[in-house]
Amino acid sequence: MTVSRVMVFALALTALVLAAPTGRAGPQPGFAVGPRPEWVVSAAPAPDQPGPGEAAANGLRDLVFEHQVRLGAHRSETYVRRVVQVTNESGLQAASQLNIEFDPSFQKLTIHQVIVRRAGQVLERLDRDAIHLVQREKDLDAQIYDGRLSAVLFLQDVRVGDIVESAFTISGDDPTLGGRYAGALLLGSVEPIGHLYIRVLVPRDRHVKFVPMGPALADGASVPAEHVTSTGTEYVWDRSDIKAYTPEADAPPSFEPLPWVEATEFADWQEVARLGAELFDVPVALGGQLKEWVHKTLDAALSPEEFVLRATRFVQDEIRYVAVEVGMSRRRPTDPEVVMRRRYGDCKDKAALLTSMLLLGRVSARPVLVSTNHGRSLDGWAASPLAFDHAIVRARLGDGDPLFIDPTLTLQGGGLERMQYSMFDRVLELDPATTALRKTKREPAEEPSPLVRDEFHVATPETSGPTLLDSTRVYRGFLADAMRATVRAMTKEQLRRANLNRYAQDYPGIVDVGDVEVTDDRDRNELSVVDHFAIPAFWQPGQAAPFLAQIHARVIDSFLDRPSTAERTAPLGLLYPFHARYEVEVLLPLDLPLKPETMGAETRSFRYTFTAFSEHKHLSYTFDLKNLAREVKVVDLAEHAARVDEVRATLLRNLTYRPAPADGPNWPIIALVVLAVPASAWGARRAYLYDPPAHEPKDADPRWPGLGGWLTVLGIYVVLLTLGTAYEVAKLAPVIASKARWATITADASSHSPMLGPLVAGEVLFEIALTAFGAMMVFAYFRRKRSFPLHFAAVSAARVALGLGDIVGASATAPGHDMRDAVSRTVGAFLWAVVWIAYLRASRRASATFVR
């Protein structure tokens, strides 16, 4: 309906469109060449030798930019003067072509000057006969026709270093604003500006409000200087050496990257609502196709809710979108009966048509204005029709919640309950009683959309058979609406290729092995697409293992927004509300144990969880992402980027497989064990025969000899300790005796280290020695040899040393391995050893018992 903020900025600076709206009929199409209007003042002469200054990347440097507006009783005028210097070859194309757009239905263009300054020379380039009027419909592909003309002049002989100066005036009043003024005044641009001069002349009987927007300017530069004259008030912004503003990618739509001033003659939102209500005051159909359709639908509908839904879907799906926005048609809708008959219209026309249908069906309804760009930021705007560029319908059934229906949507799913929500955060109801903007609610995203489920039926790596992939994509909410329209606009072949290409970058050679299955439940607003693929080379040669396969959660990666630059002044816009999930099931022909894993990351802007677990021949991964805000504030960008990087590290999952080696006796280890057993037995016997020097036991009580009291508990502990060590040796025997199983825990281990084999072998030998010496210690206990306390201390210390060795070895060969159990066992062995060694040294019974 109106020109968007970004377009206003671009067109104002490049002098493509500059309108001075008010409300009367305009002149005939055409343009003139003539002198500058007398009311215009010259702010700054064009410098012949401009000093050093910041140069723009596009090869142009703005030396002077003037924008002067005079509001008149009969006709308003806008004067634009621009002086640019060509700094390098990239700026020649833009500087060599003057392109001025205007609407001939109510505007008249007068070109005053086009000159080139070169080394003190002034070269005239304004040739009326060389100016061409061209009707260019830039938005025709979007079914928008606005009737604007372009006055195009190609300048001859423009060179690097030249200064190009142009000036023109557009006169005329926008007939859709009810005799009031509304506009945008630019205070900065994507290019540096040497001197910016803005001047607005307001007659004494009119009042214009100026509201600064966008980045704050220092020293009150956004506030104009006011000069009262005999005819009214003059407002002036005079700025020099303005830096270039660089719009940053992925900013929220409502973020203002450039400083500008909103100018409006509307006192409040009620004035805007009243004007809109007048423009939308279309006649109610008394007959014709519209009334006939309503009566038939009322008879067929089983409830008022069904009637509203039928009317909504009729206007959305069967009235095609075509915008003819010439003159009053830019804000006044076409007669609904005409729209019904011709079966096309723009947002205003479709909103007026649906409103008429609902009113004829005795349903409360009225059109409302919304902004597709600004949303909640409209709270900071002054009242102006330029704030809105779209029209929808507000309806209400009885005492229920209001419904916000966008009649331009196509194939919208779900029932009326979805229409309690709106993607437009602020609306202006076109009712003369409306005094403020109305807040709306966004549709929640509790259920994930998209929800992607991939099931891999994995082939054995050694075979040439393909891995089969069944992929299901489920869409809900606004994504279901979008996908419904996309799917219906594509052939099955196009849809098949699009789905296939999603996986081609990860699995070269992937092919589809079945038809695409599309299931659309429009009433529930759930659409699913199922594909069946075959991956001929799922397993690839790897480095850590002969076979490697990868699964990449690209659907999550594609929605993880991260700032693309290290330094940023704009917030990062996010899709909100939004919730996506990727579920993976891997069905294997063999067992690949997976350690259960859970990872989470949460900031003010998003929440992410990842889980992984395995059962027999079955791996499962779940990736879940939910946006919690519509933007990431600048102060939170560093933390946001760090969390996104953490999340992305979990999105690529590696599966490794090494074929089992041929089995057989593990002769080197068997030989080592055969040598270790007699050597340990010989050492244990030598230790048993050791007889410490005889001495009179201190404090021995001859009344307490024998294995009684606490010595009984110690005896049980010693026996169980020795049996436990023997059990560990017996458990390791089948592993160390088998060549295949030995390779599995050493060379084929996922945490393989060159140290792992020697460490496992050393642990086996240590356990054999501990078993032999433990048996010797048991004999010494029951024989009550005086060497028992010494043997017990030595074996206990050896067990603690073995535990410490396990911890150090695991840290070296498998970093990150959970060693809590090993630490717990080692600490327990140490504490038991300290307690019993202290007891043996202090016990009078022990001194009287171990005397042989």
Buried (B, 14 or more C-beta within 10 A) or exposed (E): BBBBBBBBBBBBBBBBBBBBBBBBEBBEBEBEBEEBBEBBEEBBEBBEEBEEBBBBEBBBBBBBBBBBBBBBEEBBBBBBBBBBBBBBEBBBEBBBEBBBBBBBBBBBBBBBBBBBBBEEEEBEBBEEEEBEBEEEEEEEEEEBBBBBBBBBBBBEEBEBEBBBBBBBBBBBBBBBBBBBBBBBBBBBBBBBBBBBBBBBBBBEEBEBBBBBBBBEBEEEBBEBEEEEEEEBBBBBBBBEEBEBBEEBEBBBBBBBBBBBBBBBBBEBBBBBBBBBBEBBEBEEBEEEEBBEBBEEBBEEBEEBBBBBBBBBBBBBEEBEBBBBBBBBBBBBBBBBBBBBEEEBBBBBBBBBBBBBBBBBBEBEBBBBBBBEBBBEBBEEBBBBBBBBBBBBBBBBBEEEEBBBBBBBBBBBBBBBEBBBBBBBBBBBBBBEEBEBBBEBEBBEBEEBBBBBBBBBBBBBBEEEEBBBBBBBBBBBBBBBBBBBBBBEEBEEEEBBEBBBEBBEEEBEEBEBEEEBEBEBEBEEBBBBBBBBBBBBBBBEEBEEBBBBBBBBBBBBBEBBBBBEEEEBBBBBBBBBBBBBBBBBBBEBEEEBEBEEEEBEBEBEBBBBBBBBBBEEEBBBBBBBBBBBBBBBEEEBBEEBBEBBEEBBEBBEBEBBBBEEBEEEEBEEBBEBBEEBBEBBBEBBEEBBEEEEEEEEBEEBEEEBBEBEEEBEEBBEEBBEBBEEBBEBBEEBEEBBBBBBBBBBBBEBBEEBBEEBBEBBBEBBBBBBBBBBBBBBBBBBBEEBBBBBBBBBBBBBBBBBEBBBBBBEBBEEBBEEEEBEEBBEBBEEBBEBBEEBBEBBEEBBBBBBBBBE
